[in-house]
C-alpha cells in the first residue's frame, strides 16, 4: 500500500486464527493503522488479497463488512447524545431487531460498567469510559471479527485493564480480535503478536515464544528491529510508559 512515494504496508502476510486475539505492535509510522484499515475495508489494497470468513474485503465487501466491527483511533461518538442515545443510534445503523435491543443493551453496557451512566452525555464521560462506550457501540451488531486500532492509547491503567477484560470476555465467547497496541503489557495478553517496522511485518508468534531467548518482550522486539534495520542501530529504542520511543527525537506517523 502506497501514499504517494511512501510505502505504508509492504508484503505483509498473516492469518488470524478464529477465536483468538492477534496483536500488532511497532513504532509510529510502522503501518499498523493502514493494515487495519485495509482489513476493515476502509482502504483498498493495491496488491494482494484480504479475506474475512472466506469473503474478499474488496470483491465481497458487504459480506465481509457484515462480519466485522471496526473501532479506529478516533471513534465517532456523538458528544451531545447520552450513552443510551449513542447506543440506540448504532442499533439503528446496524438494523438491530427490536426484540434484541434490550438484551444487547444490558449485555454491552453491563460488562462495560456503563449502565449507571446511561443518561450521561458522552462528552461528559472520562476518556476510559468513552472508549468503553465506543467498544459497546461497535459490539452491538455482534461481529465475528473485531478490529481495534490502539483503543487504549492515553487511557488510564485501570480503564485499560477493564477494557481488556471485555476483550477477553468476547474472545471466550468465540469472537476473533485483531488489535494494535502501544503497550507491551497488552501484547502479553494476546494469543499471537506481530511486530511491524517500516511497513513490514517482521515476525509473528505467541508472546512467550517471541521473548523465549530474552529477558523481556521489550528486549525481544527491539532485537528483532535491529536485526533487520541496520540504520536503527544508531537510534536509542525504548518503550516509554508502554510506548516505543526513539532517542533521536524523529517524527513518525502511522
C-alpha positions in Angstrom: 0.0 0.0 0.0 1.4 3.4 -1.0 0.6 7.0 -0.2 2.5 8.9 -2.9 6.1 7.7 -2.6 5.6 6.4 0.9 5.1 2.6 1.2 2.8 2.2 4.2 2.4 -1.6 4.1 4.6 -3.9 2.1 4.5 -7.7 1.6 2.5 -8.4 4.8 1.1 -11.9 5.1 -0.7 -13.1 8.3 -3.5 -15.3 9.4 -5.6 -14.7 12.5 -7.0 -17.9 14.0 -10.7 -17.9 14.8 -11.5 -17.2 18.5 -8.1 -15.6 19.2 -6.6 -12.2 19.9 -3.9 -11.1 17.5 -2.0 -8.0 18.5 0.1 -5.7 16.4 2.9 -3.6 17.9 5.5 -1.3 16.4 6.7 2.2 16.3 4.5 5.1 15.0 4.6 5.0 11.2 5.2 1.2 11.0 2.0 0.7 9.0 -0.3 -0.8 11.7 -3.2 1.6 11.2 -3.0 1.3 7.4 -3.1 -2.5 7.7 -6.1 -2.5 10.0 -8.0 0.0 7.8 -7.4 -2.3 4.8 -8.7 -5.3 6.8 -11.7 -3.3 7.7 -12.4 -2.4 4.1 -11.8 1.3 4.6 -8.8 1.3 2.2 -8.5 -0.8 -1.0 -5.2 -2.7 -1.1 -3.1 -2.0 -4.1 -1.9 -5.7 -4.3 -2.7 -8.9 -2.5 -5.9 -10.2 -1.1 -7.7 -9.9 2.3 -10.4 -12.3 3.3 -12.7 -12.4 6.3 -14.7 -15.5 6.9 -13.9 -16.5 3.3 -15.2 -13.3 1.9 -12.9 -10.9 -0.1 -12.9 -7.5 1.5 -12.8 -5.9 -1.9 -14.8 -8.2 -4.2 -17.3 -9.2 -1.5 -17.1 -6.0 0.6 -20.6 -6.0 2.1 -20.5 -9.7 3.1 -17.1 -9.1 4.8 -18.3 -5.9 6.4 -21.3 -7.7 7.9 -18.9 -9.9 9.9 -16.6 -7.1 11.0 -16.6 -4.5 13.8 -14.0 -1.7 13.4 -13.0 0.9 16.0 -10.5 3.4 14.7 -8.2 5.5 17.0 -10.8 8.3 16.9 -14.2 6.7 17.2 -17.1 8.9 16.2 -19.3 9.1 19.3 -21.9 11.9 19.4 -20.7 14.0 22.4 -24.1 15.7 22.9 -26.0 12.4 23.0 -26.3 10.3 26.1 -24.8 6.8 26.5 -28.2 5.3 25.7 -28.8 7.5 22.8 -25.4 6.7 21.2 -26.1 3.0 21.6 -29.6 3.4 20.1 -28.1 5.3 17.2 -25.8 2.4 16.4 -28.6 -0.1 16.8 -30.5 1.8 14.2 -27.4 1.9 11.9 -27.0 -1.8 12.2 -30.7 -2.5 11.9 -30.8 -4.5 15.2 -34.3 -6.1 15.6 -36.3 -4.5 18.4 -36.7 -7.9 20.2 -32.9 -8.0 20.5 -32.3 -4.4 21.7 -32.9 -4.7 25.4 -30.8 -7.9 25.7 -27.9 -6.3 23.8 -28.1 -3.0 25.7 -28.0 -4.9 29.1 -25.1 -7.0 27.9 -22.8 -4.5 26.4 -23.4 -1.6 28.7 -23.4 -4.1 31.6 -20.0 -5.6 31.3 -18.7 -2.1 30.2 -19.9 -0.9 33.6 -21.8 1.9 31.8 -25.4 1.1 32.9 -25.2 3.6 35.8 -24.2 6.3 33.3 -26.8 5.5 30.7 -28.3 9.1 30.9 -24.9 10.9 30.9 -23.9 12.7 27.8 -20.9 11.1 26.0 -19.0 14.4 26.1 -19.1 14.2 29.9 -17.6 10.8 30.2 -13.9 10.1 31.2 -11.5 9.0 28.4 -11.7 5.4 29.5 -15.5 5.4 29.6 -15.7 6.9 26.2 -13.5 4.1 24.8 -15.7 1.5 26.5 -18.8 3.2 25.1 -17.2 3.2 21.6 -16.5 -0.5 22.0 -20.1 -1.2 23.1 -21.3 0.6 20.0 -19.1 -1.5 17.8 -20.0 -4.7 19.5 -23.8 -4.0 19.3 -24.2 -5.9 16.0 -22.1 -8.8 17.4 -19.4 -9.1 14.7 -17.3 -12.2 14.3 -14.2 -10.2 13.8 -13.4 -7.1 15.9 -10.7 -4.7 14.6 -9.3 -2.2 17.1 -6.7 0.5 16.4 -4.8 1.4 19.6 -8.1 1.6 21.6 -6.4 2.2 25.0 -3.8 4.8 23.9 -3.8 7.5 26.5 -6.3 5.7 28.8 -5.6 5.3 32.5 -4.3 2.0 33.7 -7.5 0.9 35.5 -9.6 1.6 32.4 -7.1 -0.2 30.2 -7.4 -3.3 32.4 -11.2 -3.1 32.3 -11.1 -2.7 28.5 -9.0 -5.8 28.1 -11.3 -7.7 30.5 -14.1 -7.0 28.0 -11.9 -8.2 25.1 -11.1 -11.4 27.0 -14.8 -12.0 27.6 -15.5 -11.6 23.9 -12.7 -13.9 23.0 -14.1 -16.6 25.4 -17.4 -16.2 23.6 -15.7 -17.0 20.3 -15.0 -13.6 18.8 -11.8 -13.1 16.8 -10.0 -9.9 17.6 -7.3 -8.0 15.7 -5.9 -5.2 17.7 -2.9 -2.8 17.5 -1.5 -1.5 20.8 1.2 0.8 22.0 1.6 -1.2 25.3 3.7 -4.4 25.6 1.8 -5.5 28.7 -1.2 -5.6 26.5 0.8 -7.5 23.9 1.4 -10.2 26.5 -2.4 -10.7 26.8 -2.6 -11.6 23.1 -2.6 -15.2 21.8 -0.3 -14.1 19.0 1.7 -10.9 18.5 3.1 -9.4 15.3 5.8 -6.8 15.2 5.7 -4.2 12.4 8.5 -1.9 11.4 8.9 0.3 8.3 5.8 -1.1 6.6 6.8 -4.8 7.1 5.7 -7.5 9.4 9.0 -8.6 10.9 7.8 -11.6 13.0 4.6 -13.0 14.5 4.3 -15.7 17.1 2.9 -16.2 20.6 4.4 -13.6 23.1 6.1 -16.4 25.1 7.8 -17.7 22.0 8.9 -14.2 20.9 10.6 -13.5 24.2 11.9 -17.0 24.9 15.6 -16.1 24.4 15.3 -12.6 26.0 14.7 -11.2 29.5 11.6 -9.3 28.4 9.3 -8.8 25.5 10.7 -5.3 25.1 14.2 -6.7 24.6 12.9 -9.2 22.1 11.0 -6.6 20.0 14.0 -4.2 19.9 16.4 -7.0 18.9 14.1 -8.0 16.0 14.1 -4.4 14.7 17.9 -4.1 15.0 18.3 -7.4 13.1 16.5 -6.1 10.1 17.2 -2.4 10.2 20.9 -1.5 10.4 20.1 2.2 10.4 18.2 1.7 13.6 21.4 0.7 15.4 22.1 4.4 15.8 18.7 5.0 17.4 18.1 4.5 21.1 14.9 2.4 21.2 12.9 2.0 24.3 9.3 1.5 25.3 8.5 4.5 27.5 5.3 4.1 29.6 4.4 1.3 27.2 5.1 3.4 24.0 8.0 2.7 21.7 10.3 5.8 21.8 13.2 6.9 19.6 16.2 8.5 21.2 16.9 10.7 18.2 13.6 12.6 18.5 12.5 11.8 14.9 8.8 12.3 13.9 6.8 9.4 12.7 3.1 9.0 11.7 1.1 5.9 11.1 
